[in-house]
Amino acid sequence: MKELRKGIGLLAVGVLTCCFFATPAFSQNNANSGNPGVDLGDGGFDVDTIYSVLPIRESDKMYQIGVWRRIDLREKYNLPFYGTGGLKLDGIMMNIYDAVMENSIEVFADEEFNERLSITDFQTNFLTAENGDSIFVKDLYYLDFREDFVFDKHRSEVRFDVKYIELVMPSETNYGVGQKTIAFIRFRDFYNYFNTTDHGEWMNFENISKNLPYSQAFDLRLFRSVVRKYTNPENALIVDMIDPGDPNQQLQAYLKSIEFEYELLEWENNLWEW
């Protein structure tokens, strides 16, 4: 009888443990996560069919945290996105511009996607600095995006669920006024439009027969990015978490972003240890 009670007790502990780990640590509806909204996918389960291209059911998200990243197109690893020649007229920024001008991709003024931008306003944001001067496309070298780091318990794997892309004009290009947001694009729209090389391509300079659509380049994570923000109570950028009096504030923010990356890797590694 004692052994039976002990077995029942161990079973109860196991059930409670499973319930605890199955509880999502971050909700899709968290105010800081930039709630994208959900729709009913196949089978009647809640699936994000508005921004996401991954069929992850909301009920299968065991763990989720929002991550905001920046791709600097000038970095060597990211040059396949940047384009060729001095003006970079065949790079990802110009191809996105052409898609919007053709009215093939919708653009918005805010990350909640409540305010649509007209083509005229987008064109002004894209090509004009705050002082009214025209700029070159090669000077738009930041491509920001927001994604969710998600553990999908149905597939038992970590997935990177990109939600939207933010086009940014760097502060240097904006003539010292500070960086400005040009527009926000739903990732699903971007992915579907650039699903072939007809509208632009990630360029394999080592083997041009293996150029890829931008959609596949994102699937394969063929870019180097830096984390600028992650879900936090203050909804603050990493750089804003560093003491403004620190003479190496930008460096400390960069180191903090790397530390966060390693924390994600450690979380995934520890998941399989227990």
C-alpha positions in Angstrom: 0.0 0.0 0.0 2.9 2.4 0.8 4.4 1.7 -2.6 1.0 2.3 -4.3 0.6 5.7 -2.5 4.2 6.6 -3.4 3.5 5.8 -7.1 0.3 7.8 -7.2 2.1 10.8 -5.6 4.9 10.7 -8.2 2.2 10.5 -11.0 0.5 13.6 -9.6 3.8 15.5 -9.5 4.4 14.5 -13.1 1.0 15.8 -14.2 1.5 19.1 -12.4 4.9 19.5 -13.9 3.6 18.9 -17.4 0.8 21.4 -16.8 3.3 24.0 -15.7 5.6 23.7 -18.7 2.6 23.6 -21.1 1.5 27.1 -19.9 2.6 29.8 -22.4 5.1 32.1 -21.0 4.1 34.9 -23.3 0.7 35.4 -24.9 0.1 36.4 -28.5 -2.3 39.0 -27.1 0.4 40.5 -24.8 0.3 44.3 -25.2 4.0 44.4 -25.7 4.0 41.7 -28.4 2.3 43.8 -31.0 -0.8 41.5 -31.3 -1.2 40.6 -34.9 -4.6 39.1 -34.6 -5.6 35.5 -35.5 -8.1 33.8 -37.8 -9.5 30.3 -38.0 -7.2 28.1 -40.0 -7.8 24.6 -41.3 -9.6 22.5 -38.7 -11.1 25.5 -36.9 -8.0 26.2 -34.8 -6.8 29.8 -34.2 -3.9 30.5 -36.6 -2.4 33.8 -37.6 -3.4 34.1 -41.2 -2.9 37.8 -41.4 0.8 38.4 -40.9 2.5 35.0 -40.5 3.4 32.4 -43.0 3.8 29.7 -40.5 0.8 27.5 -39.6 1.3 27.5 -35.9 -1.9 27.0 -33.9 -2.2 29.4 -31.0 -2.9 26.5 -28.7 0.4 24.9 -29.7 2.6 27.8 -28.6 4.2 26.5 -25.4 6.6 29.5 -25.2 6.7 32.8 -27.1 8.6 36.0 -26.9 8.7 38.9 -29.3 12.1 39.9 -30.9 12.8 43.0 -32.9 15.9 42.6 -35.2 17.9 44.8 -37.6 19.6 43.7 -40.8 22.4 46.0 -41.9 22.6 45.4 -45.6 26.2 46.8 -45.8 27.6 43.9 -43.8 29.4 41.3 -45.8 27.0 38.5 -44.9 24.0 40.6 -46.0 25.4 41.8 -49.3 23.3 39.3 -51.3 20.2 41.4 -50.2 21.9 44.8 -50.8 22.3 44.4 -54.5 25.0 45.2 -57.0 26.7 48.3 -58.4 27.1 51.7 -56.7 23.4 52.5 -56.5 22.1 49.1 -55.5 19.1 49.5 -57.8 18.6 45.7 -57.9 18.6 45.2 -54.2 15.8 44.4 -51.8 15.0 48.0 -50.9 14.5 49.0 -54.5 12.5 45.9 -55.2 10.2 46.6 -52.2 9.8 50.2 -53.5 8.8 48.9 -56.9 6.3 46.5 -55.4 4.6 49.2 -53.4 4.6 51.6 -56.4 2.9 48.8 -58.5 0.3 48.6 -55.7 1.3 44.9 -55.2 2.1 45.4 -51.5 0.2 47.4 -48.9 2.2 49.7 -46.6 1.2 51.2 -43.2 2.4 54.0 -41.0 2.2 52.0 -37.7 3.1 48.6 -36.4 -0.5 47.9 -35.4 -1.4 48.3 -39.1 -4.3 50.7 -38.4 -3.2 53.5 -40.7 -2.6 52.8 -44.4 0.0 54.9 -46.3 -0.9 56.2 -49.7 1.6 55.5 -52.5 2.4 59.3 -52.6 3.2 59.4 -48.8 5.3 56.2 -49.1 7.2 57.7 -52.0 7.9 60.9 -50.0 9.0 58.9 -47.0 11.2 56.6 -49.0 13.0 59.1 -51.2 13.1 62.3 -49.2 15.1 63.3 -46.1 13.7 65.6 -43.4 15.4 68.6 -45.0 13.7 67.9 -48.3 16.7 66.6 -50.1 16.3 63.5 -52.3 18.4 60.5 -51.3 19.8 57.4 -53.0 18.4 53.9 -52.4 21.9 52.7 -51.5 21.6 54.9 -48.4 18.6 52.9 -47.1 20.6 50.1 -45.6 18.6 49.1 -42.6 15.9 46.5 -42.8 14.1 45.9 -39.5 11.7 43.2 -38.7 9.7 41.8 -35.8 9.4 38.1 -35.2 8.2 35.7 -32.4 10.6 33.1 -31.0 8.1 30.3 -30.6 8.3 26.7 -29.3 5.7 24.7 -31.2 4.8 21.9 -28.9 2.9 20.1 -31.7 6.0 19.8 -33.8 8.4 19.9 -30.9 10.6 22.5 -32.4 11.6 26.2 -32.1 10.3 28.3 -34.9 11.0 31.9 -35.9 7.6 33.4 -36.8 8.2 36.7 -38.7 5.3 39.2 -38.4 6.3 42.4 -40.2 9.1 44.3 -41.9 9.9 47.9 -41.0 11.6 50.0 -43.6 13.9 52.5 -41.8 15.8 55.6 -43.0 19.1 55.7 -41.0 20.0 58.8 -39.0 23.0 59.4 -41.2 20.9 59.4 -44.3 18.3 61.5 -42.6 21.0 64.2 -42.2 21.5 64.0 -38.5 17.8 64.5 -37.6 17.6 60.9 -36.5 16.3 57.7 -38.0 12.7 57.6 -39.2 10.3 54.9 -40.1 9.4 54.8 -43.8 6.7 52.2 -43.6 5.6 48.9 -42.2 4.8 45.8 -44.3 3.0 42.6 -43.3 5.5 39.8 -43.7 2.8 37.6 -45.3 2.4 40.1 -48.1 6.2 40.4 -48.5 6.6 36.6 -48.5 3.9 35.9 -51.0 5.0 38.6 -53.5 8.7 37.7 -53.3 8.1 33.9 -53.5 9.8 33.7 -56.9 12.9 35.4 -58.3 10.7 37.3 -60.8 10.5 40.4 -58.5 13.9 40.3 -57.0 16.4 37.8 -55.6 19.0 37.0 -52.9 22.2 36.9 -54.9 24.7 34.1 -54.5 27.8 35.9 -55.7 29.8 32.6 -55.5 27.3 30.7 -57.7 24.8 32.9 -59.6 22.9 29.7 -60.7 21.8 29.4 -57.1 20.2 32.8 -56.5 17.1 32.5 -54.3 13.8 34.2 -53.8 13.7 36.5 -50.8 11.1 34.3 -49.2 13.4 31.3 -49.3 16.3 33.4 -48.0 14.2 34.3 -45.0 13.2 30.7 -44.5 16.8 29.7 -44.5 17.8 32.6 -42.3 20.5 33.7 -44.8 21.1 37.0 -43.0 22.9 38.4 -40.0 20.9 40.5 -37.7 21.2 42.3 -34.4 18.5 42.2 -31.7 17.3 45.7 -31.0 14.4 44.9 -28.6 12.7 42.0 -27.0 9.5 41.7 -25.0 9.9 43.6 -21.8 7.7 45.5 -19.2 8.9 48.9 -20.4 8.6 48.1 -24.1 12.1 49.6 -24.4 14.9 49.2 -26.9 18.0 47.4 -25.6 20.0 50.6 -25.9 17.5 52.4 -23.7 18.1 49.9 -21.0 21.8 51.0 -20.8 22.8 53.9 -18.6 22.8 57.0 -20.8 25.9 58.2 -19.0 27.9 55.1 -20.1 30.5 56.3 -22.7 30.1 53.0 -24.5 26.4 52.9 -24.6 26.1 51.5 -28.1 28.8 48.9 -27.5 27.0 47.8 -24.3 23.7 47.5 -26.1 25.4 45.3 -28.7 26.9 43.1 -26.1 23.5 42.9 -24.4 21.9 41.8 -27.7 24.4 39.0 -28.0 23.8 38.0 -24.5 20.1 37.7 -25.2 20.8 35.6 -28.3 22.7 33.1 -26.1 19.9 33.1 -23.6 17.5 31.9 -26.4 20.0 29.2 -27.4 20.4 28.1 -23.8 16.6 28.0 -23.3 16.3 25.7 -26.3 19.2 23.5 -25.1 17.8 23.2 -21.6 14.4 22.3 -22.9 15.7 19.0 -24.1 17.8 18.2 -21.0 15.0 17.8 -18.6 
